[in-house]
Amino acid sequence: MAEHDDWKLRYSRHLALPGFGAPAQARLAAATVLVVGLGGLGSPAALYLAVAGVGRLLLNDFDKVDISNLQRQILYRDADVGTPKPQAAAKTLAGINPGPALEQLSGRLDEAGLAQVIRRCDLVLDGSDNFGTRFAVNKACVAAGKPLVSGAAIRYQGQLAVFDRRDAASPCYACLYQETGEELEDCQRNGVLAPLTGVMGSLMAVEALKLLTGTGESLTGRLLRYDALTGDFRYTTVKRDPACPVCKHP
């Protein structure tokens, strides 16, 4: 089968979408996305970005696969325990879609490293589990003018927001959360419902695809909260903080 025919078959459901089609699929193929955190959120998000045809994925995590991850981090298998997450993730993603270029970025990226990597990207997806990383990623995205899709999940609650400083009215992550030194609640102590991470990670991928293709209306300026116990989705408007220490200067 010709390569072009294979491409048409693989992405046929995208090509058939009204308002999407071949032009949007071509934009995905030309895009580079950084995924920070390959855990419960990054796993489904990276999977959907890969199968959707994003051209290049930069996979960043400092951790190795642990057996406790397997309850929700669907990129990994028993045989991956002890393997660095970027390595295990790349193996799984390549087996599902050989098309995207996959770069493994193990370890924590410092300020200079983040700035360098994010300059290469069209979009950043943050599923990390600590405020230090989240604030550092946000700062680098603001400086580079790159959109950021940020998600979180704990217990039965999930959150999702998009920050896009290409829009002068858009807030940044630091407009929503102050850098107080307090750490995020973690799943080890508080637990998390396994499919909740799938819901939020999938929604993160949806927002990423919309931003990359210019399809639909993004969540920029809104915070989405999902309660898995009640099934409720709630939206809160988030405005730019004129005194924000990160984005107050143009």
Phi, psi and omega per residue, in radians:
M1 nan 2.382 3.137
A2 -1.127 2.622 -3.112
E3 -1.037 -0.689 -3.128
H4 -1.137 -0.688 3.114
D5 -1.138 -0.671 3.101
D6 -1.108 -0.731 3.108
W7 -1.068 -0.770 -3.127
K8 -1.117 -0.640 3.120
L9 -1.270 -0.774 -3.094
R10 -1.053 -0.724 -3.055
Y11 -1.888 0.423 -3.045
S12 -1.055 -0.595 -3.126
R13 -1.292 -0.492 2.995
H14 -1.263 -0.736 -3.101
L15 -1.104 -0.465 -3.134
A16 -1.489 -0.158 -3.086
L17 -1.234 2.250 3.035
P18 -1.057 2.324 3.117
G19 1.358 0.085 -3.129
F20 -2.107 -1.519 3.004
G21 1.062 -2.812 -3.058
A22 -1.098 -0.679 3.139
P23 -1.054 -0.786 3.133
A24 -1.166 -0.682 3.131
Q25 -1.120 -0.636 3.087
A26 -1.148 -0.634 3.095
R27 -1.147 -0.661 3.074
L28 -1.094 -0.759 -3.110
A29 -1.091 -0.473 -3.120
A30 -1.590 -0.053 -2.999
A31 -1.578 2.663 3.021
T32 -2.135 2.231 -3.105
V33 -2.194 2.332 3.010
L34 -1.674 2.193 3.046
V35 -1.869 1.966 3.127
V36 -1.738 2.008 -3.104
G37 1.638 1.916 -3.084
L38 -1.918 0.763 -3.129
G39 -1.724 -2.373 -3.064
G40 -1.084 -0.612 3.126
L41 -1.544 -0.778 -3.108
G42 -1.142 -0.519 -3.130
S43 -1.069 -1.044 3.138
P44 -1.156 -0.607 3.141
A45 -1.099 -0.833 3.141
A46 -1.115 -0.688 3.103
L47 -1.024 -0.830 -3.106
Y48 -1.250 -0.580 3.064
L49 -1.137 -0.695 -3.136
A50 -1.184 -0.864 -3.093
V51 -1.220 -0.417 3.113
A52 -1.316 -0.264 3.061
G53 1.757 0.360 3.029
V54 -1.072 2.308 -2.957
G55 -1.179 -0.645 -3.110
R56 -2.493 2.250 3.090
L57 -2.052 2.209 3.045
L58 -1.756 2.027 -2.961
L59 -1.850 1.957 -3.059
N60 -2.088 2.235 2.996
D61 -2.858 2.579 -3.133
F62 -1.712 -0.106 -2.945
D63 -1.737 2.918 3.000
K64 -1.883 2.737 -3.132
V65 -1.181 2.263 3.099
D66 -2.043 2.669 -3.107
I67 -1.057 -0.497 3.121
S68 -1.223 -0.321 3.115
N69 -1.254 -0.450 -2.941
L70 -1.192 -0.261 3.114
Q71 -1.143 -0.408 -3.024
R72 -2.542 -0.313 -3.054
Q73 -1.615 1.550 -2.852
I74 -1.341 0.012 3.018
L75 -1.285 -0.326 -2.896
Y76 -2.002 2.779 3.124
R77 -2.227 2.972 3.129
D78 -0.927 -0.701 -3.091
A79 -1.154 -0.257 -3.116
D80 -1.532 -0.158 -3.108
V81 -0.984 2.256 -3.113
G82 1.618 -0.160 -3.128
T83 -1.569 2.438 3.039
P84 -0.950 2.362 -3.052
K85 -1.021 -0.735 3.113
P86 -1.032 -0.649 3.141
Q87 -1.180 -0.823 -3.137
A88 -1.157 -0.675 3.137
A89 -1.125 -0.781 -3.129
A90 -1.071 -0.679 3.131
K91 -1.095 -0.800 3.135
T92 -1.126 -0.804 -3.081
L93 -1.140 -0.697 3.124
A94 -1.138 -0.537 3.127
G95 -1.291 -0.394 -3.141
I96 -1.568 -0.727 3.101
N97 -2.527 1.924 -3.120
P98 -1.304 -0.070 -3.045
G99 -1.228 -0.944 -3.053
P100 -1.118 2.482 2.971
A101 -1.358 2.334 -3.052
L102 -2.104 2.160 3.099
E103 -1.999 2.266 -3.135
Q104 -1.650 2.161 3.120
L105 -2.115 1.566 -3.126
S106 -1.471 2.656 3.104
G107 1.554 2.949 3.115
R108 -1.389 2.335 3.079
L109 -1.502 2.174 3.088
D110 -1.362 -3.108 -3.055
E111 -1.007 -0.798 -3.134
A112 -1.170 -0.704 3.133
G113 -1.130 -0.745 3.104
L114 -1.088 -0.777 -3.124
A115 -1.053 -0.737 -3.118
Q116 -1.156 -0.780 -3.102
V117 -1.210 -0.763 -3.072
I118 -1.174 -0.505 3.063
R119 -1.082 -0.441 -3.128
R120 -1.465 -0.168 -2.965
C121 -1.753 2.775 2.965
D122 -1.649 -0.379 -3.047
L123 -2.839 2.612 3.091
V124 -2.122 2.379 3.093
L125 -2.043 2.082 -3.055
D126 -1.947 1.954 3.037
G127 -2.077 0.469 -3.104
S128 -1.246 2.926 -3.016
D129 -2.051 0.418 3.101
N130 -2.567 2.580 -3.073
F131 -1.158 -0.602 -3.134
G132 -0.962 -0.850 3.131
T133 -1.164 -0.753 -3.100
R134 -1.078 -0.762 3.128
F135 -1.190 -0.656 3.128
A136 -1.159 -0.745 3.117
V137 -1.115 -0.775 3.128
N138 -1.044 -0.794 -3.120
K139 -1.058 -0.744 -3.134
A140 -1.182 -0.656 3.114
C141 -1.157 -0.716 3.109
V142 -1.098 -0.796 -3.108
A143 -1.095 -0.633 -3.097
A144 -1.589 -0.163 -3.116
G145 1.205 0.613 -3.113
K146 -1.894 2.426 3.138
P147 -1.175 2.559 -3.106
L148 -2.198 2.213 3.024
V149 -1.856 2.080 -3.019
S150 -2.128 2.258 3.139
G151 -2.274 2.828 3.110
A152 -2.675 2.660 3.091
A153 -2.655 2.323 3.102
I154 -2.677 2.452 -3.101
R155 0.925 -1.910 3.133
Y156 -2.040 0.199 -3.042
Q157 -2.053 2.449 3.064
G158 -2.237 2.677 3.091
Q159 -2.351 2.619 3.131
L160 -2.609 2.385 3.097
A161 -2.585 2.688 3.057
V162 -2.097 2.305 3.103
F163 -2.132 2.097 -3.019
D164 -2.365 1.647 -3.061
R165 -1.298 0.028 2.949
R166 -1.181 -0.385 3.024
D167 -1.702 2.016 -3.043
A168 -1.045 -0.407 -3.113
A169 -1.530 -0.154 -3.069
S170 -1.244 2.386 2.985
P171 -1.287 3.007 2.959
C172 -2.045 3.075 -3.089
Y173 -1.030 -0.636 -3.110
A174 -1.276 -0.272 3.011
C175 -1.264 -0.476 -3.077
L176 -1.615 -0.684 -3.092
Y177 -2.192 2.242 3.112
Q178 -1.446 2.526 -3.134
E179 -1.442 1.406 -3.026
T180 -1.611 -0.168 -3.096
G181 1.668 -0.203 3.096
E182 -1.306 2.514 -3.137
E183 -1.606 2.726 3.043
L184 -1.132 2.594 2.971
E185 -1.144 2.456 -3.093
D186 -1.912 2.782 -3.097
C187 -1.230 -0.459 -3.112
Q188 -1.084 -0.703 -3.104
R189 -1.614 -0.499 -3.019
N190 -1.898 -0.263 -3.123
G191 1.342 2.862 3.067
V192 -2.740 2.399 3.100
L193 -1.242 2.187 -2.994
A194 -0.910 -0.944 -3.083
P195 -1.225 -0.259 3.060
L196 -1.032 -0.715 3.126
T197 -1.141 -0.571 3.084
G198 -1.169 -0.716 3.102
V199 -1.064 -0.882 -3.067
M200 -1.231 -0.691 3.103
G201 -1.121 -0.658 3.102
S202 -1.167 -0.713 3.091
L203 -1.128 -0.611 3.064
M204 -1.085 -0.731 3.112
A205 -1.129 -0.693 3.095
V206 -1.012 -0.849 -3.133
E207 -1.097 -0.677 3.118
A208 -1.087 -0.806 -3.136
L209 -1.114 -0.677 3.105
K210 -1.091 -0.772 -3.136
L211 -1.159 -0.723 -3.090
L212 -1.196 -0.522 -3.071
T213 -1.828 -0.161 -3.077
G214 1.242 0.506 -3.108
T215 -1.717 2.347 3.038
G216 1.203 -2.799 -3.111
E217 -2.057 2.171 -3.102
S218 -1.367 2.992 3.111
L219 -1.438 0.144 -3.126
T220 -0.899 2.209 -3.139
G221 1.508 0.067 3.099
R222 -2.321 2.534 3.038
L223 -1.886 2.144 3.114
L224 -1.701 2.279 3.050
R225 -2.082 2.311 3.132
Y226 -2.107 2.225 3.099
D227 -1.878 1.897 -3.089
A228 -1.201 -0.410 -3.137
L229 -1.273 -0.567 -3.105
T230 -1.892 -0.299 -3.068
G231 1.383 0.215 -3.086
D232 -1.487 2.377 2.940
F233 -1.907 2.217 3.140
R234 -2.224 2.537 -3.098
Y235 -2.125 2.393 3.085
T236 -2.194 2.309 3.091
T237 -1.254 2.316 3.101
V238 -2.059 2.074 -3.122
K239 -1.765 2.698 3.099
R240 -1.145 2.351 3.106
D241 -1.548 1.987 -3.118
P242 -1.108 -0.314 3.113
A243 -1.760 0.158 -3.118
C244 -0.999 2.239 -3.118
P245 -1.218 -0.232 -3.089
V246 -1.709 -0.805 -2.998
C247 -1.986 0.210 -3.064
K248 -1.247 -0.393 3.116
H249 -1.715 2.367 -3.141
P250 -1.161 nan nan
